[in-house]
Amino acid sequence: MIIKEDWIPTVGNGTVTATLAVGESSIGLKLSRHDRPLGVVALGISVDGADLGSGSTVVRSSEFPVIEEWFAPAGKARGNHLVDHRELRVDLHHAATDREWTIRLRVSPDGIAVRYAMPELQGLAGVTADNTSIDLELFSRAWVLKHQTWYETPRAGVDLAELEPGSYGFPFLAQSGDDYLLVSESGIDGRYSGAHAAMSGTTLGFEIADAAVEIARGDVTPWRVFIIGSLADVVESLFVDELASPVRPELADADWIRPGRAAWSWWSDFYSGAQLEQQKRFVDAAAEMSWEHLLIDCGWEETWVPEIVAYASRRGIQVHLWTVWHDLDGPDKLGRLALWRSWGVAGIKVDFMESESKDRYRWYDSVLQETARLGLMVNFHGSVIPRGWARTWPQVVGYEAVRGSEYYVFYNDTPLTAEHNVILPFTRNVVGAMDYTPVAFSAADRVTSDGHELGLSVVFECGITHFADDVAAYAERPLAARFLAELAPVWDETVLLSGTPDTEAVIARRHGDRWFIGCIATGRRRTLTINLDRLGLINPTTLLIEDTTGLADSTGSADDAAGLVERTVSGSSFEVSLADNGGFVAIVSDGELFRSAPRAVVDAPTVEPELAVFDDDNVAVVRTSADARVRVAPGWSAEVVGDGRWRIQAPSDLPPGSQGIVTVESTSMPPAITHARVVAPLVAGVHRVSALPMLAFQNESGPVERDLSNGGGNPADGSPMRIAGAHFADGLGVSTPSKVDLYFGGHAGRFTVSVGIDDETPLTSARAVVSGDGRELSSVVLEAGNTAVDLDVDVSGVRVVTLSTREVAAGDPPAHVDWASARFIVTKGNR
């Protein structure tokens, strides 16, 4: 590269400096740290196919400070932060296209960043290439992952001389002696597409996801970020967040953003998301360990979500629901968020975006705006890496974008390696929250030690840490369980104590006056000396939980279910003997070490009646506790009419038989919640039962299926109903034992059904029972292979019809029963 000597003045802070030069055919940015050269960044973009970095001249330049304050509710350091940057803005003219464009250069104590703008652009144009690149000739080693739009390939260390040409994901870490360079992006939204690293020889370029990105006047690319410093500087940096746009006004005082720890059943039991009782078990265990959240993954059913929300809320636990991105794609589908929020749901986990395109970032914009409006926390899976949304959209409490514990579930033959894990705190986790879902003690073919697994809980940071294993696996390991109960919900400060991406990571995170230390290591067993001087404690006491296999002479309290041992040491340093691929955790403080207590069950607000009926005008009245708040579904309204009474109004086009949820919340944070259901009565006529909402259900295997056999544990996994070879078009598919409650309304009428055992479970039997308001009305014993039994049941005066199945004899295997062609026949309605 030919660079003229007429350098535009240096922008820097004395540690990291950047000097810009404009040549006849190129523009270069010379980087250095402590006056040590690190290389030259070539600058420029192509617009409508023309390379603006070649043949441009400087029109004007200006340099100014950028001083901003911002608050982080979670992350490496919760609290108030000061942005203290210098910006150099250079306006250029490209003679061949007669276009003006701008280079914006930021320098901070952590590094430099570059973004391009076209403030005078008339109409629209297209960025066809980002020509920013850096020559890594002065660097010797890198830690990389092969590019994939959901960032889940393994990370690995490689000598740069051996790095193959190709595409690599950000962040990209390189080493030059004691200096490290981390390359990534920041400040992205639906105006741009994302980029990845393109390596050719020793040159790292930025390759944008779209062939051309349509642009208008203003900034036309995200920030290209170069974090420069020691390993501690890199790990502790907030530069990516600092470069992002300020927090959205509607989120400035968002006290509903609640970082913490979550119980999560999917990893240990794939079908448990469909089981209400399983979710209650996880809530109870989370409350015992004083955690804050429950994530219900795939399989949840809207019939019982309000019940688990209320159950969890009385234990101080908030519920988050999993969904797929295309189920929120478009205005109508996006409306589901408001419905879920109306039940009292606190957040969502949204999955499978798997794209860096501008179009997908516009989708992110819509979800970010709507969740901010509604007060929903967001955890993105199958997603892009963080690019500063922790500042702009602080309700984003997590991203996956990492090869995490779910790979034990999907790929048992390729377990996660300790090498991959150790690289992550120096790369992926630097740029933002990382939902790896740690601490998988029961993972098959695990090569990491128990201390390593427990160490992940501290070493890896996420706004909400979702623990992978069954809560029973933690309860069986008392030392691990006590530590995970003590583990802080959020961090005030993060410090790298020691380590390298090739050996180990020892990270300390502070909450209040306690420090939590986590270590994960790769390689053979060895002894580490941990120095605590950076923590600033006067006379610290340290509780260590470490691998018994790493100790020559195990002393202290042993954990029988795991290879862990606990001991207490004093002083400003200590030694730890690591196991193979080992690790440890510690709590360090000048004061009391143990403070956790189980969450108490609190009273919820009251609501009467719990089952209300709309009148002819779609109005119902409920009475609540005096200081309660009320939420209703989108399109509904709730108006206080005095004396604790609320007038609930539903839309005029509400179909007969429809239900709505009235959510009643306390004013505490998090709120305690209770619910009422409001039902639109059935009108005279014949009503297909499978088209009606359920009041409640219980089912042995997954959800109750509509118009399908039960199938298995997943939603909609059944087959067309078939009883003794006869096919049925509609009905409810269940698995014994099961129970389905349906609102009938007390109007004179009948219930008819053809009930039998589906052919998918031969050699089984079951008893099927129809009850009305708790009183048995009809019962029949079913045998697989027999034709369906036709029932015609008088349900006069019955408000709630219950369809239940159970085993005939103790120990019978589950039978899949079809309530086929089920109909309510209403002879008198109220409309």
Secondary structure, 3 states (H helix, E strand, C coil): CCCCCCCEEEEECCCEEEEEEECCCCEEEEEEECCEEEEEEEECEEECCEECCCCEEEEEEEEEEEEEEEEECCCCCCEEEEEEEEEEEEEEEECCCCEEEEEEEEEECCEEEEEEEECCCCCCEEEEEECCEEECCCCCEEEEEECCCCCCCCEEEEEHHHCCCEEECCCEEEEECCEEEEEEEECCCCCCCCEEEEEECCEEEEEECCCCEEECCEECCCEEEEEEECHHHHHHCCHHHHHCCCCCHHHCCCCCCCCEEEEECCCCCCCHHHCHHHHHHHHHHHHHCCCCEEEECCCCCCCCHHHHHHHHHCCCCEEEEEEEHHHHCCHHHHHHHHHHHHCCCCEEEEECCCCCCHHHHHHHHHHHHHHHHHCCEEEECCCCCCCCHHHHCCCEEEECCCCCCHHHHHCCCCCCCHHHHHHHHHCHHHHCCCCCCCCCCCCCCCCCCHHHHHHHHHHCCCCEEECCCCHHHHHCCHHHHHHHHHCCCCCCEEEEEEEECCCEEEEEEEECCEEEEEEEECCCCEEEEEECHHHCCCCCEEEEEEEHHHCCCCCCEEECCCCEEEEEEECCEEEEEECCCCEEEEEEECCCCCCCCCCCCCCCCCEECCEEECCCCCEEEEEECCCCEEECCCCCEEEEEECCEEEEECCCCCCCCCEEEEEEECCCCCCCEEEEEEECCCCCEEEEHHHCCCCEEEECCCCCEECCCCCCCCCCCCCCEEECCEEECCEEEEECCEEEEEECCCCCEEEEEEEEECCCCCCCEEEEEEEECCEEEEEEEEECCCCCEEEEEECCCCCEEEEEEECCCCCCCCCEEEEEEEEEEECCCCC
